[in-house]
Structures are given as C-alpha cells and as structure tokens.
C-alpha cells in the first residue's frame, strides 16, 4: 500500500487499485517486483470500474503495454504476433521440460524450431533471437539460463498457446 501511494496520490483511487490487485489471482504476488508493480499500476485503470477482474484481462493489457514499449525506437524484426508466438513456444517448452528455466542453447533451439516460418532470412539468427527475447518477459538466471520473470507469465502464455492450438485443431 505504501509503494502504491507513491504512484497514486488520491486515497480512494489507491484503495480501488489495491482491491483489484488483491482480487486478481497471483497479481498480489506479481507486484512484489518494482518493475512489474509499475506496469500493473499503469494498466490496471484500463479495466472497467467495478468489473470482475480476471488475470487474463490484466495480463493481456500488460502484454500490449509491454509490446508498445518494446516497439519504441528502431524498426522491429518481428511482429507483435511473432513475439506472442515466441512466448507461447517458450511456455510450452518449459512445461514439457518441467524446468523453471532453459539454457540459452535449448531456448534458441526450441524457439527457432517453433518459429521457423517467421524467422527472418536476411538477419543473423543471433540478432533475431536477441530481439525477440526482449519481448518475452524473460530474465537471465545465472550465466546462461533464462526463465519468465514470473511464473504467472508462464501460465498466461501456456494458456494462450493451448487456446490457439484448440482453435487451429479443435479435434
């Protein structure tokens, strides 16, 4: 509450934001990191007042804001859809492996395989991989391992990937 007060001056608004955070699955845990709290506070007011807030709504808005931020500046190699697909491929790979993080080599291999049709042909693979990594909510763990910044991102992207798969092949 004290940190939220530093971002939001009006006490009534602070209470409404804190209530949304408390009522959304795992959002209270997510906002323990200052960067993530900042992003949540920037997007949570976009949710309809009084609406029942689901974590998917918050994460979708957060993702859009994050992608907006990632696109600022130089021309991007990958579309927003490609960056989303990358995160879904990563989530599926982590789920299959049962690990919380992947080595750089394994991450590179799984993403290259999962996005083979979207990989730019006129750009070195390393440059393409580094760019798309920036739009994936990844953090470095140790010398060469990567994981989602929070387990709820893994859950969100895994669910999005499963839903997309069901839409493509309902059987």
C-alpha positions as CSV (number, residue, x, y, z in Angstrom):
1,X,0.0,0.0,0.0
2,X,2.8,2.4,0.8
3,X,4.5,1.9,-2.6
4,X,1.2,2.2,-4.4
5,X,0.8,5.5,-2.6
6,X,4.0,6.8,-4.2
7,X,2.5,6.2,-7.6
8,X,-1.1,7.2,-6.9
9,X,-1.8,10.3,-4.8
10,X,-5.6,10.1,-4.3
11,X,-6.5,7.7,-1.4
12,X,-9.8,6.5,-2.9
13,X,-8.0,5.6,-6.1
14,X,-5.3,3.8,-4.2
15,X,-7.9,1.7,-2.4
16,X,-9.6,0.8,-5.7
17,X,-6.3,-0.3,-7.3
18,X,-5.3,-2.3,-4.2
19,X,-8.7,-4.0,-4.2
20,X,-8.2,-5.0,-7.9
21,X,-4.7,-6.3,-7.2
22,X,-6.0,-8.4,-4.2
23,X,-8.9,-9.8,-6.2
24,X,-6.9,-11.0,-9.2
25,X,-5.2,-14.4,-9.0
26,X,-1.5,-14.1,-8.3
27,X,-1.4,-10.4,-9.1
28,X,-0.6,-9.7,-5.5
29,X,2.5,-11.9,-5.7
30,X,3.4,-10.5,-9.1
31,X,3.6,-6.9,-7.9
32,X,6.3,-7.6,-5.4
33,X,8.8,-6.7,-8.1
34,X,9.0,-2.9,-8.6
35,X,9.1,-3.0,-12.4
36,X,6.1,-5.3,-12.5
37,X,4.2,-3.2,-10.0
38,X,4.9,-0.2,-12.1
39,X,3.5,-1.9,-15.2
40,X,0.4,-3.2,-13.4
41,X,-0.3,0.3,-12.0
42,X,0.0,1.7,-15.5
43,X,-2.5,-0.7,-16.9
44,X,-5.0,-1.6,-14.1
45,X,-7.1,1.5,-14.6
46,X,-7.9,0.4,-18.1
47,X,-10.1,-2.3,-16.6
48,X,-13.7,-1.3,-16.3
49,X,-14.6,0.1,-12.9
50,X,-16.5,-2.4,-10.8
51,X,-15.8,-5.2,-13.3
52,X,-14.8,-8.6,-12.1
53,X,-11.2,-8.6,-12.9
54,X,-9.6,-11.8,-14.2
55,X,-5.9,-12.3,-14.5
56,X,-6.1,-12.8,-18.3
57,X,-7.5,-9.3,-18.7
58,X,-4.7,-7.8,-16.7
59,X,-2.0,-9.8,-18.4
60,X,-3.4,-9.0,-21.9
61,X,-3.3,-5.3,-21.2
62,X,0.1,-5.7,-19.6
63,X,1.4,-7.6,-22.6
64,X,0.1,-4.9,-25.0
65,X,1.7,-2.1,-23.0
66,X,5.0,-4.1,-22.8
67,X,4.9,-4.7,-26.6
68,X,4.2,-1.0,-27.2
69,X,7.3,-0.1,-25.1
70,X,9.4,-2.7,-26.8
71,X,8.5,-1.3,-30.2
72,X,9.6,2.2,-29.4
73,X,12.7,3.2,-31.4
74,X,14.3,1.2,-34.1
75,X,12.3,-0.9,-36.6
76,X,11.5,-4.3,-35.1
77,X,12.3,-7.6,-37.0
78,X,9.3,-9.4,-35.5
79,X,5.6,-8.5,-35.4
80,X,3.6,-8.4,-32.2
81,X,2.1,-11.8,-33.2
82,X,5.5,-13.3,-33.6
83,X,6.6,-12.1,-30.2
84,X,3.4,-13.6,-28.7
85,X,4.1,-16.8,-30.5
86,X,7.6,-16.9,-29.2
87,X,6.4,-16.6,-25.6
88,X,3.9,-19.4,-26.2
89,X,6.6,-21.6,-27.7
90,X,8.8,-20.9,-24.6
91,X,6.0,-21.6,-22.2
92,X,5.3,-24.9,-23.9
93,X,8.9,-25.9,-23.8
94,X,9.2,-25.1,-20.1
95,X,6.0,-27.0,-19.4
96,X,7.2,-30.1,-21.3
97,X,10.6,-30.0,-19.6
98,X,9.3,-29.5,-16.1
99,X,12.1,-27.0,-15.5
100,X,11.7,-23.4,-14.4
101,X,14.4,-22.1,-16.8
102,X,16.1,-23.2,-20.0
103,X,19.7,-22.9,-21.2
104,X,20.4,-20.4,-23.9
105,X,21.2,-23.1,-26.4
106,X,18.0,-25.0,-25.6
107,X,15.9,-21.9,-25.7
108,X,17.4,-20.9,-29.0
109,X,16.8,-24.4,-30.5
110,X,13.2,-24.6,-29.3
111,X,12.3,-21.1,-30.5
112,X,14.0,-21.5,-33.9
113,X,12.0,-24.7,-34.4
114,X,8.7,-23.2,-33.2
115,X,9.0,-20.0,-35.3
116,X,10.7,-21.5,-38.3
117,X,8.3,-19.9,-40.8
118,X,8.6,-16.5,-39.2
119,X,12.4,-16.3,-38.8
120,X,13.9,-13.5,-40.9
121,X,16.2,-14.8,-43.6
122,X,18.2,-11.7,-44.1
123,X,19.3,-11.3,-40.5
124,X,21.7,-13.4,-38.5
125,X,19.9,-15.8,-36.2
126,X,21.6,-14.4,-33.1
127,X,20.3,-10.8,-33.8
128,X,16.8,-12.1,-34.4
129,X,16.9,-14.2,-31.3
130,X,18.1,-11.3,-29.1
131,X,15.4,-9.0,-30.4
132,X,12.5,-11.4,-29.8
133,X,13.9,-12.3,-26.4
134,X,13.3,-8.7,-25.4
135,X,9.6,-9.0,-25.9
136,X,9.1,-12.2,-23.9
137,X,9.2,-11.3,-20.2
138,X,12.4,-13.2,-19.8
139,X,15.0,-12.7,-17.2
140,X,18.5,-14.2,-17.1
141,X,19.2,-16.7,-14.3
142,X,22.9,-17.4,-13.7
143,X,25.3,-17.4,-16.7
144,X,23.2,-19.0,-19.4
145,X,19.7,-19.8,-18.3
146,X,16.5,-17.9,-19.0
147,X,13.1,-18.0,-17.4
148,X,9.9,-16.0,-17.4
149,X,10.1,-13.0,-15.0
150,X,7.2,-14.5,-13.0
151,X,5.5,-17.9,-13.0
152,X,2.2,-16.3,-13.9
153,X,3.6,-15.2,-17.3
154,X,4.4,-18.9,-18.0
155,X,0.8,-19.8,-17.1
156,X,-0.6,-17.0,-19.2
157,X,1.4,-17.8,-22.3
158,X,0.8,-21.6,-21.9
159,X,-2.9,-21.0,-21.7
160,X,-2.8,-18.7,-24.8
161,X,-0.8,-21.3,-26.7
162,X,-3.3,-24.1,-25.7
163,X,-6.2,-21.9,-26.8
164,X,-4.6,-21.1,-30.1
165,X,-3.9,-24.8,-30.7
166,X,-7.5,-25.7,-30.0
167,X,-8.8,-23.0,-32.4
168,X,-6.5,-24.3,-35.1
169,X,-7.3,-28.0,-34.5
170,X,-10.5,-28.5,-32.4
171,X,-10.2,-32.3,-32.8
